[in-house]
Amino acid sequence: MSIDIQNLSITLDDGRTRVADVSLRVNAGERVGLIGASGSGKSLITRAILGTLPRTMRAEGRILVEGVDILQLSELDRAAMRGTYLAAVFQNPLAALNPVRTVKQNVALPLKLHYALTRAQRRDRVLQALERVGLSPDLASRYPSELSGGQAQRVAIAEALISSPQLLLADEPTTALDALAQKHVMDLLVSLTGEQGAGLLLVSHDFTVISKATQRCYVLHDGSVVESGVTSELLAHPQEDYTKELVAAAHQIAVKGENA
Ligand SMILES: Nc1ncnc2c1ncn2[C@@H]1O[C@H](COP(=O)(O)OP(=O)(O)OP(=O)(O)O)[C@@H](O)[C@H]1O
């Protein structure tokens, strides 16, 4: 499944524009980055794709999925896309997981909502999903508050991928994790989306993260795309001043890490 965002603008009720005329494409099975500083509009674009923008905001333009403009679909149809064609992983897994449900109940939720499976089929799928993200079945009966940040993010990934979505939106999925958990979670996102043939839209403020996981990327500044291209080329030869700043920041972090 490809997703083709054409001239997307997101405006507040009072007329202020937060995202302006953004065009962005993720081809089937492709890993694409969306990079920009805090407040540049990355999360709003993700939410416009998911259909979860705040009620005080309006999205204009087109978001084509297999040629259908999903901005024109009903709320019900948008909700049906979440957990089937589309899934998402966010920065804070504990906010995304239901705290009063166990790990296995959280992971099973998309199956319960969207698929007619028996309890036994659901249980098997959940255990398989936990195994694929490298979590022991012993964790299945725990509550989210009884997990480390890295474990909780793995649970969120298992939940996102259990229904084999065709596009995974990952919004700063590693920002809240320590360096080792960051690497594990990124490796997992790349390998699992690859195995499932799903596309990945990876949102981050950090070129280091984007460069490790994506083939192409878009640079967002103050709600507009200022540059886009093959990630390795953008990193090696940024054209715009803003992209140069982001690249320099990533190099500084890398050098600090090497000297630590
Ligand atoms: N509910 C809201 N009402 C009004 N303005 C909002 C709302 N949500 C976000 N904004 C504004 O829209 C702009 C883009 O926000 P967005 O969350 O998309 O940024 P971001 O690039 O994802 O930042 P971060 O990396 O910090 O998450 C910001 O100026 C933000 O203050």
The ligand as a MOL file (V3000), in Angstrom:
LIG
                    3D

  0  0  0     0  0            999 V3000
M  V30 BEGIN CTAB
M  V30 COUNTS 31 33 0 0 0
M  V30 BEGIN ATOM
M  V30 1 N -3.9550 20.9040 19.9480 0
M  V30 2 C -3.2410 21.9320 19.4980 0
M  V30 3 N -3.7510 23.1890 19.4970 0
M  V30 4 C -3.0240 24.2320 19.0400 0
M  V30 5 N -1.7870 24.1320 18.5460 0
M  V30 6 C -1.2160 22.9100 18.5170 0
M  V30 7 C -1.9070 21.7410 18.9920 0
M  V30 8 N -1.0870 20.6690 18.8190 0
M  V30 9 C 0.0490 21.1410 18.2710 0
M  V30 10 N -0.0170 22.4870 18.0790 0
M  V30 11 C 1.0100 23.3510 17.5030 0
M  V30 12 O 1.2770 22.9370 16.1740 0
M  V30 13 C 2.6790 23.0250 15.8860 0
M  V30 14 C 3.1970 21.6740 15.4230 0
M  V30 15 O 3.0550 20.7430 16.4960 0
M  V30 16 P 3.5570 19.2240 16.3760 0
M  V30 17 O 3.1470 18.5370 17.6390 0
M  V30 18 O 3.1220 18.6420 15.0970 0
M  V30 19 O 5.1490 19.4290 16.3530 0
M  V30 20 P 6.2920 18.3210 16.2960 0
M  V30 21 O 7.1590 18.6620 15.1440 0
M  V30 22 O 5.7000 16.9700 16.3310 0
M  V30 23 O 7.0550 18.6320 17.6670 0
M  V30 24 P 7.6900 17.6320 18.7570 0
M  V30 25 O 8.9130 17.0490 18.1170 0
M  V30 26 O 8.0110 18.5380 19.9020 0
M  V30 27 O 6.6510 16.5990 19.0940 0
M  V30 28 C 3.3390 23.5370 17.1670 0
M  V30 29 O 3.5090 24.9390 17.0310 0
M  V30 30 C 2.3400 23.2130 18.2490 0
M  V30 31 O 2.4330 24.1290 19.3130 0
M  V30 END ATOM
M  V30 BEGIN BOND
M  V30 1 1 1 2
M  V30 2 1 2 3
M  V30 3 2 2 7
M  V30 4 2 3 4
M  V30 5 1 4 5
M  V30 6 2 5 6
M  V30 7 1 6 7
M  V30 8 1 6 10
M  V30 9 1 7 8
M  V30 10 2 8 9
M  V30 11 1 9 10
M  V30 12 1 10 11
M  V30 13 1 11 12
M  V30 14 1 11 30
M  V30 15 1 12 13
M  V30 16 1 13 14
M  V30 17 1 13 28
M  V30 18 1 14 15
M  V30 19 1 15 16
M  V30 20 2 16 17
M  V30 21 1 16 18
M  V30 22 1 16 19
M  V30 23 1 19 20
M  V30 24 2 20 21
M  V30 25 1 20 22
M  V30 26 1 20 23
M  V30 27 1 23 24
M  V30 28 2 24 25
M  V30 29 1 24 26
M  V30 30 1 24 27
M  V30 31 1 28 29
M  V30 32 1 28 30
M  V30 33 1 30 31
M  V30 END BOND
M  V30 END CTAB
M  END
